[in-house]
Amino acid sequence: MTTLENVKYNADGLVPAIAQDTKTGSVLMLAWMNAEALMATLKTRRGTYWSRSRKALWVKGESSGNVQHVKSVSLDCDGDTVLLVVDQTGPACHTGSDTCFTGREIG
């Protein structure tokens, strides 16, 4: 069984977290978590992340209302990436797009 001790944080104490829509399977966004954000997410079942620019925790949808209700939390095989499967209310991207990747294809 995977435990919190299996999480491999980077030198800044962060781990990338991918949010995936439970209904569509779409990758909604990538954000960063520190140990406190991961623990808060597990406790509240709300997507909680670490803002590198603000240097503070933020709960997805706290100001926009576009919340993430976390259905499952998994760790990848290397322990260095977190996957959140979420019920997303409203757009996931701060730009108003459904995902942070919508309309941004390259190549």
N, C-alpha and C positions, 0 to 999 in steps of 0.2 A: 504494500500500500504506500502511496506517495504521501509524504508529510511536509509540513512547512520547512523542516530542516533540509529538504531536498532542493529548495529554491537557491539558485546561484545568482546572486546580485552582482552587478558590475562594480567597478572601482568607486563609483559614485553612490553605491548602495541602492541601485535601481534595477528593475527587471522590466523588459517590454511586455505589455499586455495587449492582446488582440481581442477586440469585442466582435462577436459573430452573432448575427440575428438568428434566433431560435426557429423562426418560421421559414425564412428564405435561404438560410445558410450563407448569406452575404457577409463578407468582412466589412464591418461598419467603420472601424477606426483602429488605430494603434495609439496607445498612450503609455505612460510609464507609471510604475508602482514602486514604492518603497515598502518596507515591512509593515509600517503602520497603515498604509493604504490597503495592502492585501488583507490585513487583519480586519480592518473596517468593512471591506467588501464582504468578507466571509461572515461577519457578525450581522450586518444590516441587510445583506443581499441587494445593495445598491452599488452601481459602479463607482468606485472611489479611486482616485488617481493622485499622482504627485505632479504638480505643475513645476516644470523646470524653470520657467520664466518668472513665476511668482514666488517660487520656493515655498510652496504651501500645498496642503491637501485640497482637492476639489472633488465634489460629488457631482457626477454627470447629471445635468438637468437642474441643478440647484437654483440657477438664475433663469434658465430658458424654459424650464418645465419639460424638457425632452429627456426624461429619466430613463435609466437602464435598470430593469429588474433582473437580477442575476439568477439564472436557473442552474448553472453549473460552473465550476472553476476547475481547470485542469492545468497540469504542468507538462511541458513537452519532454521528450525522452532524454534531453541533455540537462533539463532542470533550469534552463535559462530563458524561457518564455512562458508566459501565462496566457491561457485561453479562457475568456469569459463567454459563455453562451447566454445571451440576454434577450429579454423582451424589451424592445426599444419603443418608447413613446415619442412620436414625432421624428424629425430628422436627427441623424447622429452627428452631422458635421455642423460646426459653428457658422458655416457659410449658408446653411439652410438646405444643403444637399442631403439626400437620403443617407449617403455614406461619405466618408472623407475621400473616397476614391472615384466617386461618380463624375464622369465627364473629364477625367484627368489621365486618360490612357496615353502612353507614349510609345513611339516606335511604330 
